[in-house]
């Protein structure tokens, strides 16, 4: 039995890797095996346990608060998560199944720092970076060091710490923790992708959804904000198009976010607005269609954990050009299924796009093979193994 705690509604919001991971868990675990704590985005009860239907299954659920409709709310979601968990912690712990599986640092802090009660829990790092190092709200960076100190302190009594990042990032995490986190508690835990949905297109798939068969399509998936590095992608794409042979190309941002207007303004400044498309947030099937149509999948992020978006792109047979974020050294073999731009230089990034378009074929069998190591079908067995082994220690 588990209780999953996160700041999502387990259906559609907030869009991102956290939500995808939570939905994956619910696909793999039955209602009798897991209950959920999250947020409300409809007319559901708040701050009380009730039955919530997700994917046709009825789970015991506790909603912390009602989610704002704004893309960037006045009160940050991390603050809302912290306050709501603090106010509801006794009600949650009274009925929760143990161990807890906690996904957010502010929730971990609220449960442990201000609560005397001992309980069994696992924590999942979705990436090994301090989230306030590059916050959505600029003032958040002033609290980064204090926030991380409290976070590490809250993990002292964890049964296990699962980290969705590569080994290099994990080593840096342990250095930052300065002995607060015991290395033996760390379990590398790469992200999984839905292998039933994300796979190469069949011939009939190709016939039913083609954007521009004779044009080059570059696709990036995710929230449009500073951390995701949209500016690098736009700068590099603009440089790439300066070559006359590359004029007939398009850059598609599959997603949305608080920087959407900035993207549109810069595209207009460059005179390439007609070659930029922002789709808004889409269901997984529509995201897959864009991945099928992509000539190259682009990643410009400053930080990532173990990118679900990259795995989904690889599973569809794509080649990838990415910045040097966590996990890419395991997912990209340079010159085989993509390239890594290690210095965030737009001109260099544009050169790598050009080489990838020219030299790498699609569908790329090596991309598909690498993605297969991280299938969703392995998630349940791996998580049960980790929890079982930890209980015996």
N, C-alpha and C positions, 0 to 999 in steps of 0.2 A: 504493500500500500504506500502511496506517495501523495504529497500535496504540492502542486506546482504553483509558485507565486511569481507573478510578473505584472507589468503595467499595461497589459493589452486586453482586448475584449474577446480574444480567441476566435474571432471571425474575420474582421476586416480592418481594424484600427488598433493603434497607429501602424501604418504600413512600414515594413522593414524586416530585417533578418530576425529580430526577436519574435515577431508575430509568426513568421514562417516556421521557426523552430518550435514554438508552442503548438502550432497546428499539427506539426509532424508528430509530436509526442502524443497528442490526442488520437491521432490515427492509429498509433501503435499500442495504446493502452485502453482497456475497457473502463467504463464508469466505476465498476467495483474495485478497480486497481488504482485509480487516481482521482483526486478532487482538485479543484482549481480556485485560485484567488486572482482576481483581475480588476478590470474597470468596466463601467457601463457606458454603452454608446447608444442605447435605445430607451425603453421605458421599464427596464428591469429594476428590482429592488436594490437598494444600496445599504451597506453596513449590516447585512444580515445574510445568513445562509439560505439558499433556495435551490431549486432544480433548474439547471440551464441546459438547453438542447444545443449541441454543437455537432454538426455533421451527422445528424440523425441519432445521436446518442445523448442520454440525459445524465449530466454530471452534477454532483454537489458543488455549488459555486458560492463564492463570497465576493461581491463587488465593493471596491474601496470607495469609489466616487463616480460621478458622471463626467465623461470625457468631453472637453470643449470641442466645438466644431471648427475652430480656427486652426490653420496650419501651424502657426506659431502663437500659442496662447500667451496672455499677459503673464500669468503665473506659470513658470516652467513645470513640465510634467514631473521632473525629479523632485521638485518641492512638494507637489501634490501627492506623489507617491509616498514620500517620507512622512508628511503630516498624517495622511490617511492610515498608513500602517501603524504609526504611533498611537493614534486614537482607537484603532480597532484591534490591536495586537492580542488582547486578552480574549476577545470573542473569536478570533481566528484560531488561536492556539487551543482553545477549549474543545473545538470540534475537529480540528485538522487531523489528517492521517500522517503518521511519521514513518520515514524521515521527510522533512521538507526539502524541496528542490527550488532554490532561490536564484533568480536570474538577474537581479538589479542591485547595484551597490547601495543605493539609498534605502532600499527595503532591508537589506542585510544590516545596515547601521541601525535603523529604527527598531528592528527586532532584538538585536543583541546589546547594543550600548545602553539602552534605556529599559532593559527587561532583566529581572533577576532570575527568571525561570530558566532552568536547563532544558534543552530539547535537542533532538537529533536532526541534523541538517547537512545538506550538501550545497555547495555554491558553484555556479557556472559563470566563468569569465567568458563573455562573448567578445574576445579580443583581450589583449593583455595591457592595453593602454589605460591611463587615467582619463575618463571621459570628460573631465573638466579642463584638460590641457588644451583642447580645441572645442570649446563649448558653443552651443547654438546662441547663447546669450553672452555677450562679451564680458559682462561683469562676473560671470562664473569662474573665470580663470583666477580671480583673486582668492578663491576658496579652494583651489585645486590641491594644494599641499595638505591643508587641514582635512579636506574631504578624503584624500587617499589614506592619510594616517588613521582616521577613524574606520575606514573600510578594512584595512589590513588588521586592525585591532579586533574587529568584529569576526574575523575568520579564524581566530585562535583555536576555537573548540570545534571546528568543522570536522565532520567525518571524512570528507574528501573534497577536493577543490578541482573541478573539471575546467580545463582551459582550452577554448577554441582558438588556438594560435599555434604557430610553429615553435620548434625548440629554441630557436634564437630569441624569440619574443618572450618565451617562458623564462629563460635565463635572465633577461633584463628585468622581468617582473620580480624575480627573487632578489635581485640586487637592490631594487627599489624598496622591497619589503624589509630589508635590513634585519633579517632573522625572525620577523614577526610570523611569517608563514613557514611552516615546516616543509622542506622539499619533498619528503616522503608522502605528503598528502596530495601532491600535484599529480593529476592524471591528464595527459594530452587527450583532447576530445574534439577531433575535427568535426566541422559541420557536415551534415548530410543533405542530400537533395532527393526530391521525389522522382525516382527512376521509372515510375509508371507513367509519368507525364512528360518529363524532359528527356527526349531521345531524338535521334535524327529523323527527319520527315520521310514519309513514304512518298511514292510517286504521286498518289492522289492528294496528299497534303500539299505538295509543291504546286499542284495545279489549282488548288482552292485559295491559296493566299500568297500572292506575290506582289510586293510593293512596287518596285521598279526593276523588272528583269534585266534591263540593259544599263542600269546605273549602279554605282558603288554605294552601299549602305553601311554605315558605321553605327553601332548601337551601344549605348551605355544604359545600365539599369540601376535604379536606386533613387533615394531622396536627393533632390537638388538643393544642396547646401554647401557651405564652405569646405567641410570635412571631405566631401566626396570629390572635390577637385574639378568641378565643372570648368573653371577658368582655364586650366591647363588643356583640357580637351578642346575647348573652343579656340584657344590660341593655336594649338597644333593643327586643328582642322583648317583654320584660315590659312596657315602656312602651306599645308598640303595642297590646297586648292589653287595656290598661286601658279602651279605648274599647269599649263594649258590642257594637258592630257587628263588632269584630275578635276576639271571644272564640273563634270557631270557626276557629282557625288553628294551625299546627304549624311548629316549627323542627326541621329534620333536619340533623344533622352526619354527613355521609358520610365516615367515616374513624375513626381511633382515635388514642390517644396518651397520654402520661404525665399529662395534666391531665383525663383522663376523669372521675375521681372528683370533682374540683373542680367540673366542670360539673354533675354530678348533684347534688352537695350544694347548689350555688347555686340550681339549678332547684327543688329541694325547699324551700329557704328562701323562694323567691318563690311557692311553691304552684302551679307550672306543670309539674311533673314529667310529667304525663300528656300534655303538649303538646310534649315534647322527646323526640327519638329520636336515639340514637347507633347507627349501623349496624355499626361495626367496619370494617376494611379490606375492600373488595369488588373483584371483577374489573371490568374496564372496561365490560363489557356491563351490569352491574348499576348502575354509576355513571351510565351513560347513561340508564337507566330513571328514576332519580331526577331527572336533569336534565329529562327529558321531562315529569315531573310537577310540576316547580317552577313556582310563579307568579312568584317573583323569586329570582334567584341572589344570595347575599350574600357579601361579602368583608370581613373585619375586620382583616386583617393589618397589622402595623407595617411590615414590609418584604416586598417580593417582587422577583423579577427581571423576567421577562416571563411572567406567570402562565399556565401551561398550563390550569389549572382554569377561568380566565375564558374563554380561547379555546374550550374544549370547551362551556362553557355558552352562549356566543354562537352557536356552530355549531349548537346544538340549538334556536336561536331565542329564547333567554331574554333578558330585560331584567336588568340588573345594578345593584346598589347596592354601592359599594365605598369603602373608604378611599383616600386619595391615595397609592397605591403606584406604583412604577415601571411604566410601560406603560399605565396606565388612561386617560391623556389621548389616547392613540392608539386605544384600544379602545372607549371610552365617549364618546358624544356626548350631553351632558347634556340631558335632556328629550326625547331621540329614542329612545335604547335603554338609558337608565339614568341614574344620578346618582352623583356623587362627594362623599362626606362628608369635608371637608378638615380638620376640627378634632377628630375623634374624640369628639364629644359625643353620648351615647346618645339624648338627646331629639331632636336634629337628625337623627340616623340614623333614628330611628323615624318622623319626619315624612317623610323621603325614601322610606322603605318604603311608607308610606301613599299618597304621591303616585304612586309607580311602579305600585302595585297598581291605583289608580284611573284613571290617565291613559294608561298604556302598554299596548299590546295584544301578545298572543303568539299565534303566532310572529311575532317582529319581523324583518322583511325586512332592515332595516339591520344588525342584529346578525349575521345570516347572511352578509351581504355583507362586513362588516368581517372576520369570521373567515376568509373565503375567501382573504384576502391571505396567510395564515400556514399554508397547507396543508402537510401532511407531504410531499406529492408534489413540493414544491419543494426539499426539504432536500438531497438528494444532489447535484443540479446546483449549488446555491449553495455547498456545502462544497467541492466539487471546483474550482469557479471561484476561491474564496478561496485555496486551497492552490496552485493553478496560477499565479495572479497573483503570489503572494508569492515563489514560487520564481524568478520571472523578475526580481525586484527585486535 
